[in-house]
Amino acid sequence: MRILVTGGAGFVGSHLIDRLMEAGHEVICLDNFYTGTKRNILKWIDHPYFEMIRHDITEPIRVEVDQIYHLACPASPVHYQYNAVKTVKTSVLGTLNMLGLAKRLKARFFLASTSEIYGDPHVHPQQEDYWGNVNPIGIRSCYDESKRLAETLSFDYHRQNGVDIRIARIFNTYGPRMLENDGRVVSNFIVQSLKGIPLTVYGDGSQTRSFCYVSDLVEGFIRLMNGDHTGPVNLGNPGEYTILQLAEKIQEMVNPEAKIKFEPLPQDDPKQRQPDITRAKTWLGWEPTIPLTEGLKLTIEDFKARMV
């Protein structure tokens, strides 16, 4: 098939492209390199089945494809808050443009949504039928609310225009190619440990997250895209860890001498985050396979190689 991946030079997008290329598809990678980097897709640049287009999806584009994986949007608070208006435009106008393209081509459309649509949840673990608890005017809402609207648009195009859609709600993902400065907890702790500076834990570290290794996530993407279910489907690892546990684990693996320091909790930071993946198991036969220690080992090696 010919497959378009928006945000394909990013952390998750580039791992998806690896899988699609290895499966023999023709792949068009669309990226404006705001958080993506050419280094992530360098090995495919001269491949006859691969095409790289530098493009901002807030502007329409015309290409001919069978499937669209729509991943383009900065996903870490540091990057999506840096230019909040641009984040909203990317999620809303970008999604509109891609849905319009899918409608014209009769292509299947995949939206990379997020667990952030659940906000600071009152339900634990989070199931797909939970509507969430989101602050519409907070510092995170440029991302949370625009992803909620991207889901709305997808379902409206599906109902009104018959566009074939798939929606994945992604929980915390980690792995090689994460940006060193993306401000997410795994990369923060690894970089701080490698530099020998104190690991920053916000609040008392009792807030929880669930960490899914990137290859597991990509497997879920492909199964959802090529399956029969529209979604939304939670894709994440139900193993729940406190932030302090994660800090101590990385500290022990990288630099036991590193200290841990505590800072005030940022606004609207969710207290708990854990996916209920019953739907993914039932519909896709999917569940994560890479344990946290193994995934962290691979991630730490990648950071070491880049930070030399």
C-alpha positions in Angstrom: 0.0 0.0 0.0 0.9 3.7 -0.2 0.8 5.1 3.3 1.1 8.6 4.5 2.6 9.2 8.0 2.2 12.8 9.3 4.8 13.6 12.0 6.8 10.7 10.5 10.2 12.1 11.5 9.2 12.2 15.2 9.8 9.8 18.0 6.8 7.5 17.5 6.3 8.3 13.8 9.8 7.1 12.8 9.4 3.8 14.6 6.1 3.3 12.7 7.8 4.1 9.4 10.5 1.5 10.2 7.8 -1.1 10.6 5.8 0.0 7.5 9.0 0.1 5.3 10.1 -3.4 6.6 6.7 -4.7 5.6 7.3 -3.5 2.0 4.8 -0.6 1.8 5.4 2.7 0.0 5.7 5.4 2.6 5.4 9.2 2.4 6.7 10.9 5.5 5.3 14.4 6.2 7.0 16.5 8.8 7.8 20.2 9.5 10.6 19.2 11.8 9.3 21.2 14.8 10.0 18.2 17.1 10.9 15.6 14.4 14.5 15.2 13.1 15.9 13.8 9.9 18.3 11.6 11.9 15.3 9.4 12.8 14.5 8.5 9.2 18.0 8.9 7.6 18.3 5.2 6.8 15.2 5.4 4.4 16.1 8.6 2.6 17.4 6.9 -0.6 15.0 4.0 -0.5 12.9 3.8 -3.7 9.7 3.2 -1.7 10.3 6.2 0.7 9.5 9.8 0.2 10.1 12.7 2.6 8.1 15.9 2.3 8.8 18.9 4.5 5.3 20.3 5.1 3.2 21.9 7.8 -0.1 20.1 8.0 -2.0 23.3 9.0 -1.7 23.9 5.2 -3.6 21.4 2.9 -1.6 19.0 0.8 -2.5 16.7 -2.2 -1.0 13.3 -2.3 -2.4 9.9 -3.4 -2.4 7.2 -0.6 -4.4 4.3 0.7 -3.9 4.9 4.4 -3.1 8.0 6.5 -1.5 7.7 9.9 -2.0 11.1 11.5 0.6 11.6 14.2 1.7 15.2 13.7 1.5 17.3 16.9 4.0 18.1 19.6 3.2 15.7 22.5 5.2 16.8 25.4 4.2 19.8 27.6 7.5 21.7 27.0 6.9 21.7 23.2 3.1 22.0 23.1 3.0 24.9 25.6 5.9 26.7 23.8 3.5 27.8 21.1 0.0 26.9 22.4 -1.9 28.5 19.5 0.2 26.6 17.0 -0.5 23.3 18.9 -4.3 24.0 18.6 -3.9 24.8 14.9 -1.9 21.6 14.3 -4.4 19.4 16.0 -7.5 21.1 14.6 -6.6 22.5 11.2 -4.1 19.6 10.6 -6.7 17.0 11.4 -9.3 18.8 9.2 -6.9 18.8 6.3 -6.0 15.1 6.7 -9.7 14.1 7.1 -10.5 16.1 4.0 -7.7 14.2 2.2 -9.0 10.9 3.4 -12.5 11.8 2.3 -11.3 12.7 -1.2 -9.1 9.6 -1.6 -11.5 7.2 0.3 -8.4 6.4 2.3 -8.5 4.9 5.8 -7.6 7.5 8.5 -5.8 6.8 11.8 -5.8 9.5 14.5 -3.1 9.3 17.2 -5.1 10.7 20.1 -4.0 10.7 23.7 -4.8 9.7 27.2 -4.7 13.4 27.9 -8.3 13.6 26.7 -9.2 12.0 30.1 -7.6 15.0 31.9 -7.2 14.5 35.6 -9.5 11.5 35.8 -12.1 10.7 38.4 -12.3 7.1 37.1 -9.4 4.7 37.5 -8.2 2.9 35.5 -9.5 4.9 32.5 -11.9 3.1 30.1 -12.7 4.4 26.6 -16.3 5.3 27.6 -15.1 7.7 30.3 -15.6 11.3 29.1 -12.8 12.8 31.1 -12.2 15.7 33.4 -10.4 18.4 31.5 -9.7 22.1 32.4 -10.7 23.9 29.2 -8.7 27.0 30.0 -5.5 25.6 31.7 -2.0 25.5 30.4 -2.4 22.0 29.1 -5.7 22.5 27.4 -4.1 23.6 24.1 -3.2 19.9 23.7 -5.9 18.1 25.7 -8.8 20.0 24.2 -7.5 20.1 20.6 -7.1 16.3 20.7 -10.6 16.0 22.0 -11.8 18.1 19.1 -9.6 16.0 16.7 -11.6 13.0 17.9 -14.9 14.9 17.4 -13.9 15.9 13.9 -12.9 12.3 13.0 -16.3 10.9 14.2 -18.2 13.7 12.4 -16.4 13.0 9.1 -17.1 9.3 9.7 -20.8 9.8 10.3 -21.4 12.6 7.8 -19.0 11.6 5.0 -18.4 7.9 5.5 -14.7 8.4 6.2 -13.2 5.1 7.5 -11.5 6.1 10.8 -9.4 4.5 13.5 -8.7 6.3 16.8 -6.0 5.3 19.3 -5.7 6.9 22.7 -2.0 6.7 23.5 -0.7 6.5 27.1 2.8 7.4 28.2 5.3 6.0 25.6 9.1 5.8 25.9 12.0 4.4 23.9 14.9 5.2 21.7 14.7 8.5 19.7 12.9 10.4 22.5 14.1 14.0 22.4 16.6 14.8 25.1 14.8 18.1 25.9 11.2 17.0 25.5 10.4 17.5 29.2 8.8 14.1 29.6 9.6 12.2 32.7 11.5 9.2 31.3 13.8 11.4 29.1 14.2 14.0 32.0 15.4 11.3 34.4 17.7 9.6 32.0 19.4 12.9 30.9 19.7 14.1 34.5 21.2 10.8 35.6 23.7 10.8 32.7 24.7 14.3 33.5 25.0 13.5 37.2 22.6 16.3 38.2 19.7 15.8 40.6 16.6 14.1 39.2 13.6 16.5 39.4 10.5 14.9 40.8 7.4 17.2 40.9 5.1 17.1 43.9 5.9 14.3 46.3 6.3 11.8 43.4 3.2 9.8 44.4 1.4 10.6 41.1 1.3 7.6 38.8 1.9 6.9 35.1 1.9 3.8 32.9 4.9 3.4 30.6 4.6 1.6 27.2 7.6 0.8 25.1 7.5 2.3 21.6 7.6 -1.0 19.7 4.6 -2.3 21.6 2.7 0.9 20.8 3.5 0.7 17.1 2.3 -2.9 17.0 -1.0 -1.7 18.5 -1.2 1.0 15.8 -0.8 -1.4 13.0 -3.4 -3.9 14.4 -5.9 -1.1 14.9 -5.4 0.4 11.5 -5.8 -2.9 9.7 -8.6 -4.3 12.0 -12.3 -3.9 11.8 -12.9 -1.5 14.8 -13.2 2.2 14.6 -12.2 2.8 18.3 -11.4 4.7 20.3 -9.0 2.2 21.8 -6.6 2.8 24.7 -3.0 1.8 23.8 -0.7 1.8 26.8 0.9 -0.4 29.4 -1.4 -1.1 32.4 1.6 -1.5 34.7 1.3 1.5 37.0 4.3 3.2 38.6 4.7 6.3 40.8 7.0 8.9 39.5 9.2 8.4 42.5 9.5 4.7 41.7 10.5 5.5 38.2 13.1 8.1 39.3 14.6 5.5 41.7 14.7 2.8 39.0 16.5 5.1 36.5 18.8 6.4 39.2 19.8 2.8 40.1 20.3 1.8 36.4 22.3 4.9 35.3 23.9 6.7 38.2 23.2 5.6 41.8 25.2 8.6 43.0 22.6 11.0 41.5 20.4 12.8 44.0 16.6 13.3 43.8 15.1 16.8 44.3 11.5 17.7 44.7 9.8 20.7 43.0 6.2 22.0 43.1 3.6 20.1 41.0 2.7 22.0 37.7 -0.9 23.1 37.1 -3.4 20.4 36.0 -0.8 17.6 36.3 -2.9 14.4 36.4 -2.6 12.5 39.7 -3.2 9.0 38.2 -2.9 7.6 34.7 -3.5 4.0 33.9 -5.2 2.5 30.8 -7.9 -0.1 30.9 -6.8 -2.2 27.8 -9.7 -4.6 27.8 -10.8 -3.3 24.4 -7.3 -3.6 22.9 -7.0 -7.1 24.1 -10.5 -8.1 22.9 -10.6 -6.3 19.6 -6.9 -6.4 18.6 -5.4 -9.3 20.5 -2.9 -6.7 21.7 -1.1 -6.2 25.0 2.4 -4.9 25.8 5.2 -7.4 25.9 8.3 -5.3 26.9 8.8 -5.0 30.7 9.8 -1.6 32.0 13.4 -2.6 33.0 14.1 -4.0 29.5 12.6 -1.0 27.7 14.5 1.4 30.0 17.8 -0.4 29.3 17.3 0.0 25.5 16.3 3.7 26.0 19.3 4.5 28.2 21.7 2.9 25.7 20.2 5.1 22.9 20.5 8.3 25.1 24.1 7.4 26.0 25.0 7.0 22.3 23.5 10.4 21.4 24.9 12.3 24.4 28.5 11.3 23.9 
